[in-house]
Amino acid sequence: MKLKAIFSVLTLSILVFACGGDDDNDDPFASVPSSEIVDIELRDAALSGSASSSGRSAAVGQKWWLQKVSKIDLSGECGDAESQEVTTEYYYAFYPSGQYYYQSSKEGTPISAGSWQWVDSNTKDAIYVNVQAGQVEFTLRGLNDDELIIASDQSQASCTVITWEQFGNPYEE
């Protein structure tokens, strides 16, 4: 009988710990894809095509990213708004000068979309993107030679908006 009671307590403990510790609720970006993020010293070159070291910038070539997915996930009470996914064929570039541009094709004319900067130049794990609507902080979910994924978590009252962008197929000019 004593063995049965110990087994019951052990089984119950396993179930409580297995079912009770849902780590996904701690990560607002659990539904956002992620991929490799290069080491900190490689992030400037991976994002913009220019590497900086010792305060100097070495141009490798301006990197342009093809936007694959732009998605808005809504939760809570967001009125009549709906989650949306937009796929475009626009290219975006994060210039080392802090400017942010887009163009409709590889041969298109770059058009200013705003500005950008690292939230913390020591960690380089998030960027601020400034556009006409204001400044938005995007956390890196992926940054390497072939892919860029950034995500933002914004809340107002009881409405939460997760916005994420996935870019790929970069080219350098």
C-alpha positions in Angstrom: 0.0 0.0 0.0 2.8 2.4 0.9 4.4 1.7 -2.6 1.2 2.5 -4.3 0.9 5.9 -2.4 4.5 6.8 -3.3 3.8 5.9 -7.0 0.6 8.0 -7.0 2.4 11.1 -5.5 5.3 10.7 -8.0 2.9 10.3 -11.0 0.9 13.4 -9.8 4.1 15.4 -9.4 5.2 14.5 -12.9 1.9 15.6 -14.4 1.8 18.9 -12.5 5.4 19.8 -13.6 4.8 18.6 -17.2 1.5 20.4 -17.7 1.9 23.4 -15.4 5.2 24.9 -16.7 4.1 26.3 -20.1 7.2 28.4 -21.1 5.5 29.5 -24.4 3.3 32.0 -22.4 6.5 33.8 -21.3 7.6 34.4 -24.9 5.3 36.8 -26.8 6.9 35.7 -30.0 6.2 31.9 -29.6 4.2 31.9 -32.8 6.8 33.8 -34.8 9.3 31.8 -36.8 13.0 32.0 -35.8 16.3 31.0 -37.3 20.0 31.4 -36.6 21.3 34.7 -35.3 24.9 35.4 -36.2 27.4 36.5 -33.5 27.2 40.1 -32.4 30.3 41.2 -34.3 28.8 39.9 -37.6 25.3 41.5 -37.2 26.1 44.8 -38.9 27.4 43.0 -42.0 24.6 40.5 -42.0 21.9 43.2 -41.7 23.3 46.1 -43.9 26.2 44.7 -45.8 28.7 46.9 -43.9 30.9 45.8 -41.1 32.0 48.1 -38.3 35.0 47.6 -36.2 36.7 50.0 -33.8 34.3 52.8 -34.7 35.1 52.5 -38.5 32.8 51.1 -41.1 34.1 48.8 -43.9 31.7 48.7 -46.8 31.1 45.2 -48.2 28.1 46.3 -50.4 24.6 47.5 -49.5 22.4 44.5 -48.7 18.8 44.5 -49.9 16.3 42.1 -48.4 13.2 40.7 -50.3 10.2 40.9 -48.0 8.6 37.4 -47.9 6.0 37.9 -45.2 4.6 40.7 -43.1 2.2 39.5 -40.5 0.0 41.1 -37.8 -1.4 38.8 -35.1 -4.0 40.4 -32.9 -5.3 39.1 -29.5 -7.5 40.5 -26.8 -10.1 43.1 -27.5 -8.9 44.9 -30.7 -12.2 46.1 -32.0 -13.1 45.1 -35.6 -9.4 44.6 -36.5 -8.4 41.2 -37.9 -5.0 39.4 -38.1 -3.4 40.0 -41.5 -0.7 38.5 -43.6 0.8 40.5 -46.5 3.2 39.2 -49.0 5.0 41.7 -51.2 7.8 41.8 -53.7 9.5 44.8 -52.2 13.1 45.0 -51.2 14.3 46.7 -48.0 17.7 48.0 -47.0 19.1 49.1 -43.7 21.8 51.6 -44.6 24.8 51.9 -42.2 24.0 55.6 -42.0 20.8 54.7 -40.1 18.4 55.2 -43.1 15.9 52.6 -44.0 14.9 52.3 -47.7 12.6 50.2 -49.9 12.3 49.6 -53.7 9.8 47.8 -55.8 12.4 45.7 -57.7 16.1 45.1 -57.9 16.3 47.8 -60.6 13.9 50.1 -58.7 14.7 53.5 -57.2 15.4 53.5 -53.5 12.7 55.4 -51.5 13.2 56.5 -48.0 11.0 54.6 -45.5 12.4 56.1 -42.3 15.4 55.4 -40.1 16.7 52.6 -37.9 19.2 52.0 -35.2 20.3 49.3 -32.8 18.4 49.4 -29.5 21.6 48.5 -27.7 24.9 48.6 -29.7 26.5 46.2 -27.2 23.9 43.4 -27.6 22.5 44.1 -31.1 19.5 42.0 -30.4 16.8 44.5 -31.4 16.4 47.5 -33.6 14.3 50.6 -33.6 12.6 51.4 -36.9 11.3 54.9 -37.2 8.6 55.6 -39.7 5.9 58.2 -40.1 3.7 56.3 -37.6 6.4 56.5 -34.9 9.2 54.4 -33.5 8.8 50.7 -33.1 11.2 48.3 -31.4 11.7 45.0 -33.3 13.5 42.0 -31.7 15.7 39.8 -33.8 14.2 36.4 -34.3 16.7 35.5 -37.1 19.7 37.3 -38.7 22.2 35.5 -40.9 23.5 35.7 -44.5 20.2 34.4 -46.0 17.4 35.5 -43.6 16.1 38.3 -41.4 13.2 37.9 -39.1 12.1 40.7 -36.8 9.1 40.9 -34.4 7.4 43.6 -32.3 5.1 43.3 -29.4 2.8 46.2 -28.8 -0.2 46.5 -26.4 -2.8 49.2 -25.8 -5.5 48.7 -23.2 -6.7 45.1 -23.8 -5.4 44.7 -27.3 -2.1 43.0 -28.1 -0.5 43.2 -31.5 2.4 41.0 -32.5 3.9 42.3 -35.8 6.6 40.3 -37.6 8.5 40.5 -40.8 10.4 37.8 -42.6 13.0 38.7 -45.3 15.1 36.5 -47.5 16.9 36.3 -50.9 19.2 39.2 -50.2 21.4 40.7 -52.8 24.2 43.3 -52.6 24.8 46.2 -54.8 
